[in-house]
Amino acid sequence: MNNNILKLKLKRIDPVKYATVATLVYLLILLIVYVPLILLASLVGGTNDIAAGAAMLGGGIIGIIFMLIIVGVFVFIITLIACSILNFILKKTGGIDIDFEKTGLEISQIGQDHRIES
């Protein structure tokens, strides 16, 4: 057996923390993609369906704020439910075996400050 492999078992994930992280990541991606599209649609005016939808949301900045709040709430709730289901399945199946490669640090050294002072 290889001594450089650290075997761990995933037994549970904190649903609230996981949902918070997943929501923040999703909203960041949404900001990168959604904001430019809504701003372009609001510049175009009422000439197409996308712009009409943006105008119905309040147009431009207001539409962006409402959409981010609505999507953020939905993503958080769906991720919270999904993580709870995952925890139920992990409990019933005994968890997931995860192999990590050992590096220069031992488990007890994780989180300690290892900077080299001059």
Short mmCIF file of the C-alpha atoms (twelve columns), coordinates in Angstrom:
data_MODEL
# 
_entry.id   MODEL 
# 
loop_
_atom_site.group_PDB 
_atom_site.id 
_atom_site.type_symbol 
_atom_site.label_atom_id 
_atom_site.label_alt_id 
_atom_site.label_comp_id 
_atom_site.label_asym_id 
_atom_site.label_seq_id 
_atom_site.Cartn_x 
_atom_site.Cartn_y 
_atom_site.Cartn_z 
_atom_site.pdbx_PDB_model_num 
ATOM 1   C CA . MET A 1   0.000   0.000  0.000   1 
ATOM 2   C CA . ASN A 2   1.208   3.489  -0.859  1 
ATOM 3   C CA . ASN A 3   2.138   5.518  2.253   1 
ATOM 4   C CA . ASN A 4   1.549   8.797  0.388   1 
ATOM 5   C CA . ILE A 5   -2.221  8.188  0.207   1 
ATOM 6   C CA . LEU A 6   -4.419  9.511  2.998   1 
ATOM 7   C CA . LYS A 7   -7.796  7.792  3.107   1 
ATOM 8   C CA . LEU A 8   -10.723 9.782  4.443   1 
ATOM 9   C CA . LYS A 9   -14.453 9.152  4.404   1 
ATOM 10  C CA . LEU A 10  -17.015 11.868 3.681   1 
ATOM 11  C CA . LYS A 11  -19.864 11.262 6.137   1 
ATOM 12  C CA . ARG A 12  -21.673 14.611 6.245   1 
ATOM 13  C CA . ILE A 13  -21.707 18.081 4.725   1 
ATOM 14  C CA . ASP A 14  -23.045 21.123 6.585   1 
ATOM 15  C CA . PRO A 15  -26.077 22.064 4.442   1 
ATOM 16  C CA . VAL A 16  -26.195 25.749 5.409   1 
ATOM 17  C CA . LYS A 17  -22.486 26.390 4.819   1 
ATOM 18  C CA . TYR A 18  -22.521 24.445 1.545   1 
ATOM 19  C CA . ALA A 19  -25.663 26.247 0.357   1 
ATOM 20  C CA . THR A 20  -24.104 29.606 1.253   1 
ATOM 21  C CA . VAL A 21  -20.902 28.882 -0.670  1 
ATOM 22  C CA . ALA A 22  -22.771 27.455 -3.685  1 
ATOM 23  C CA . THR A 23  -25.120 30.448 -3.762  1 
ATOM 24  C CA . LEU A 24  -22.268 32.957 -3.634  1 
ATOM 25  C CA . VAL A 25  -20.401 31.164 -6.428  1 
ATOM 26  C CA . TYR A 26  -23.544 30.976 -8.553  1 
ATOM 27  C CA . LEU A 27  -24.369 34.654 -7.978  1 
ATOM 28  C CA . LEU A 28  -20.841 35.688 -8.916  1 
ATOM 29  C CA . ILE A 29  -21.123 33.781 -12.193 1 
ATOM 30  C CA . LEU A 30  -24.602 35.246 -12.715 1 
ATOM 31  C CA . LEU A 31  -23.206 38.754 -12.208 1 
ATOM 32  C CA . ILE A 32  -20.571 38.136 -14.847 1 
ATOM 33  C CA . VAL A 33  -23.107 36.793 -17.384 1 
ATOM 34  C CA . TYR A 34  -26.462 38.342 -16.462 1 
ATOM 35  C CA . VAL A 35  -25.511 41.966 -15.759 1 
ATOM 36  C CA . PRO A 36  -24.070 42.682 -19.217 1 
ATOM 37  C CA . LEU A 37  -27.068 41.026 -20.903 1 
ATOM 38  C CA . ILE A 38  -29.622 43.047 -18.932 1 
ATOM 39  C CA . LEU A 39  -27.705 46.274 -19.459 1 
ATOM 40  C CA . LEU A 40  -27.496 45.619 -23.207 1 
ATOM 41  C CA . ALA A 41  -31.188 44.749 -23.325 1 
ATOM 42  C CA . SER A 42  -32.097 47.947 -21.504 1 
ATOM 43  C CA . LEU A 43  -29.978 49.952 -23.973 1 
ATOM 44  C CA . VAL A 44  -31.778 48.417 -26.929 1 
ATOM 45  C CA . GLY A 45  -35.120 49.585 -25.585 1 
ATOM 46  C CA . GLY A 46  -38.442 47.950 -26.365 1 
ATOM 47  C CA . THR A 47  -37.466 46.618 -29.787 1 
ATOM 48  C CA . ASN A 48  -37.341 42.944 -28.863 1 
ATOM 49  C CA . ASP A 49  -38.663 40.442 -26.345 1 
ATOM 50  C CA . ILE A 50  -35.542 40.445 -24.164 1 
ATOM 51  C CA . ALA A 51  -35.723 44.196 -23.689 1 
ATOM 52  C CA . ALA A 52  -39.446 44.010 -22.954 1 
ATOM 53  C CA . GLY A 53  -38.731 41.406 -20.277 1 
ATOM 54  C CA . ALA A 54  -36.017 43.594 -18.808 1 
ATOM 55  C CA . ALA A 55  -38.396 46.560 -18.786 1 
ATOM 56  C CA . MET A 56  -41.009 44.493 -16.966 1 
ATOM 57  C CA . LEU A 57  -38.423 43.692 -14.290 1 
ATOM 58  C CA . GLY A 58  -37.862 47.400 -13.780 1 
ATOM 59  C CA . GLY A 59  -35.184 47.740 -16.413 1 
ATOM 60  C CA . GLY A 60  -31.434 47.937 -15.962 1 
ATOM 61  C CA . ILE A 61  -30.149 48.164 -12.410 1 
ATOM 62  C CA . ILE A 62  -33.457 47.490 -10.641 1 
ATOM 63  C CA . GLY A 63  -33.992 44.346 -12.726 1 
ATOM 64  C CA . ILE A 64  -30.496 43.164 -11.899 1 
ATOM 65  C CA . ILE A 65  -31.005 43.654 -8.163  1 
ATOM 66  C CA . PHE A 66  -34.394 41.895 -8.092  1 
ATOM 67  C CA . MET A 67  -33.161 39.019 -10.253 1 
ATOM 68  C CA . LEU A 68  -30.075 38.478 -8.099  1 
ATOM 69  C CA . ILE A 69  -32.177 38.394 -4.938  1 
ATOM 70  C CA . ILE A 70  -34.782 36.032 -6.410  1 
ATOM 71  C CA . VAL A 71  -32.200 33.703 -7.967  1 
ATOM 72  C CA . GLY A 72  -30.062 33.812 -4.817  1 
ATOM 73  C CA . VAL A 73  -32.974 32.700 -2.646  1 
ATOM 74  C CA . PHE A 74  -33.945 29.896 -5.043  1 
ATOM 75  C CA . VAL A 75  -30.355 28.626 -5.398  1 
ATOM 76  C CA . PHE A 76  -29.877 28.667 -1.620  1 
ATOM 77  C CA . ILE A 77  -33.102 26.716 -0.983  1 
ATOM 78  C CA . ILE A 78  -32.474 24.168 -3.749  1 
ATOM 79  C CA . THR A 79  -28.857 23.628 -2.617  1 
ATOM 80  C CA . LEU A 80  -29.984 23.286 1.002   1 
ATOM 81  C CA . ILE A 81  -32.497 20.594 -0.004  1 
ATOM 82  C CA . ALA A 82  -29.967 18.830 -2.252  1 
ATOM 83  C CA . CYS A 83  -27.330 18.803 0.494   1 
ATOM 84  C CA . SER A 84  -29.836 17.432 3.015   1 
ATOM 85  C CA . ILE A 85  -30.722 14.645 0.589   1 
ATOM 86  C CA . LEU A 86  -27.002 13.978 0.057   1 
ATOM 87  C CA . ASN A 87  -26.477 13.722 3.829   1 
ATOM 88  C CA . PHE A 88  -29.382 11.260 4.082   1 
ATOM 89  C CA . ILE A 89  -27.885 9.119  1.307   1 
ATOM 90  C CA . LEU A 90  -24.389 9.329  2.837   1 
ATOM 91  C CA . LYS A 91  -25.809 8.129  6.156   1 
ATOM 92  C CA . LYS A 92  -27.608 5.191  4.530   1 
ATOM 93  C CA . THR A 93  -24.643 4.133  2.383   1 
ATOM 94  C CA . GLY A 94  -21.877 4.674  4.938   1 
ATOM 95  C CA . GLY A 95  -20.240 7.660  3.240   1 
ATOM 96  C CA . ILE A 96  -17.906 8.160  0.315   1 
ATOM 97  C CA . ASP A 97  -14.283 7.059  0.449   1 
ATOM 98  C CA . ILE A 98  -11.947 9.857  -0.595  1 
ATOM 99  C CA . ASP A 99  -8.230  9.401  -1.223  1 
ATOM 100 C CA . PHE A 100 -5.911  12.355 -0.717  1 
ATOM 101 C CA . GLU A 101 -2.221  12.450 -1.481  1 
ATOM 102 C CA . LYS A 102 -0.043  13.267 1.501   1 
ATOM 103 C CA . THR A 103 2.212   16.262 1.107   1 
ATOM 104 C CA . GLY A 104 4.716   17.750 3.514   1 
ATOM 105 C CA . LEU A 105 2.109   18.476 6.202   1 
ATOM 106 C CA . GLU A 106 0.547   16.123 8.696   1 
ATOM 107 C CA . ILE A 107 -3.130  16.430 9.633   1 
ATOM 108 C CA . SER A 108 -2.197  18.045 12.961  1 
ATOM 109 C CA . GLN A 109 -0.239  20.776 11.129  1 
ATOM 110 C CA . ILE A 110 -3.141  21.975 8.962   1 
ATOM 111 C CA . GLY A 111 -4.095  25.544 9.819   1 
ATOM 112 C CA . GLN A 112 -0.783  26.411 11.457  1 
ATOM 113 C CA . ASP A 113 1.298   29.297 10.179  1 
ATOM 114 C CA . HIS A 114 4.205   27.838 8.169   1 
ATOM 115 C CA . ARG A 115 5.709   31.039 6.800   1 
ATOM 116 C CA . ILE A 116 9.482   31.292 6.779   1 
ATOM 117 C CA . GLU A 117 10.565  34.377 8.686   1 
ATOM 118 C CA . SER A 118 13.673  36.161 7.427   1 
# 
